[in-house]
Amino acid sequence: MSESKAQLLESVRKYHQENARSGFVPGVTPVLSSGAAFDEEDRVALVEAALEMRIAAGVSSRRFERKFARELGLRKAHLTNSGSSANLLALSALTSPQLEDMRLRPGDEVITVAAGFPTTVNPIVQNGLVPVFVDVELGTYNTTPERIAEAIGPRTKAIMLAHALGNPFAVEDVAKLAEDNGLFLIEDNCDAVGSTYRGRNTGTFGDLATVSFYPAHHIAMGEGGCVLTDNLALARIVESMRDWGRDCWCEPGEDDKCFKRFDHQLGTLPHGYDHKYIFSHVGYNLKATDLQAALGLAQLAKLEAFGAARRRNWQRLRDGLADVPGLLLPTATPESDPSWFGFVLTVLPDAPFTRKGLVAFLESRRIGTRRFFGGNLTRHPAYLDREHRVVGGLANSDVITEQTFWVGVYPGLTAEMIDYVVASIREYAAAA
Ligand SMILES: Cc1ncc(COP(=O)(O)O)c(C=O)c1O
């Protein structure tokens, strides 16, 4: 490393230390619902990538993909510019003509839940497919294999579900249901990296899994996401669709990896048309950059510690609130070990206080709260006129829309902050 670079990076470390957060002042210091936890290694990694002007996808992206796939126990990972892009890419991949009879065609149905994040559902609509909404349970905030089984119809081709705020759905049974019925399963693992179900990582049960690296998530790259799979044929389709739809799999700047660059004949193109410019899909450009990947690599080293902090914070909230009347506390899905994204609370109908009042009180104390994303998505303007089916009613999704919110567990929160959240909720409930 050159002397000037070493000096610069040393200054970055110093800058980080000088700007490290000072002590917690209750009611003054914000207790965020989510955020990234960055240390000086993260800052150095990002600045180093910037110094080297690694502004497009390159070596760090490839390295991150390999390491992250290995970390989760899958063969392939493809970085994207967001978790939403990862969802779009994963579902779009299932429409590839290369899947022949298995491909999803306009009008086919995809089973999902109404209570969740919009971009788990949007790719279904964006691809001309029909979302079939089922309800979730209160407490785990996941749907059940029984509800999914009831929703399967003649045009059902896939299931696309998120692990709710880090809490795994019964993914092994859902994967079995999908297999028995010839359906694809996409796990939206954006909020659950590091969660396990029956001892196995979420994201490894379905045909495809997606991840988000937005700062609220388990590791952060700024914006960023990833599509993972064990299926090499699907991985090729994902890569093609991410990278403009091209048939060639050379990295940017790389030529002739297949040793047949000028020896292909595809479509009705003349023989020998440059493979770099042959397109087998109507694709996108959803790539991330090395700046993001360099930060991601530094964050990845801390994934386990982040998961431990999330679990610790969640448990501290759970223990501290165990006897508060009027609140439904969250529960982990049986046989799961969630790496929690947030701590979900539902205000019960007989509570002597309202969700609105409690949330306003917490916010007045600078304690950040969030809704369970869209609540019942079918009630939003965007979806009112979209073709969809609802199976079994959405009563619990409606309860979530009215009565549910969550507070943070991310690694940036200290025990002192968590205790302040507990004390504040207890104080409000006791005064009601
Ligand atoms: C379950 C779920 N899926 C997808 C996303 C989208 O991720 P991104 O914000 O990176 O687009 C989010 C965002 O929080 C999410 O919670």
The ligand as an SDF file (V2000), in Angstrom:
LIG
                    3D

 16 16  0  0  0  0  0  0  0  0999 V2000
  -39.5630   -8.1800    3.3000 C   0  0  0  0  0  0  0  0  0  0  0  0
  -38.9230   -7.1120    2.4410 C   0  0  0  0  0  0  0  0  0  0  0  0
  -38.7350   -7.3730    1.1420 N   0  0  0  0  0  0  0  0  0  0  0  0
  -38.1520   -6.4680    0.3290 C   0  0  0  0  0  0  0  0  0  0  0  0
  -37.7210   -5.2600    0.8060 C   0  0  0  0  0  0  0  0  0  0  0  0
  -37.1070   -4.2630   -0.1410 C   0  0  0  0  0  0  0  0  0  0  0  0
  -35.7590   -4.0380    0.0830 O   0  0  0  0  0  0  0  0  0  0  0  0
  -35.0650   -2.6880   -0.4920 P   0  0  0  0  0  0  0  0  0  0  0  0
  -35.4570   -1.5850    0.4130 O   0  0  0  0  0  0  0  0  0  0  0  0
  -33.6050   -2.9860   -0.4490 O   0  0  0  0  0  0  0  0  0  0  0  0
  -35.5730   -2.4930   -1.8670 O   0  0  0  0  0  0  0  0  0  0  0  0
  -37.9160   -4.9390    2.1490 C   0  0  0  0  0  0  0  0  0  0  0  0
  -37.4670   -3.6220    2.6550 C   0  0  0  0  0  0  0  0  0  0  0  0
  -37.4110   -3.3530    3.8280 O   0  0  0  0  0  0  0  0  0  0  0  0
  -38.5230   -5.8880    2.9880 C   0  0  0  0  0  0  0  0  0  0  0  0
  -38.7370   -5.6400    4.2930 O   0  0  0  0  0  0  0  0  0  0  0  0
  1  2  1  0
  2  3  1  0
  2 15  2  0
  3  4  2  0
  4  5  1  0
  5  6  1  0
  5 12  2  0
  6  7  1  0
  7  8  1  0
  8  9  2  0
  8 10  1  0
  8 11  1  0
 12 13  1  0
 12 15  1  0
 13 14  2  0
 15 16  1  0
M  END
$$$$
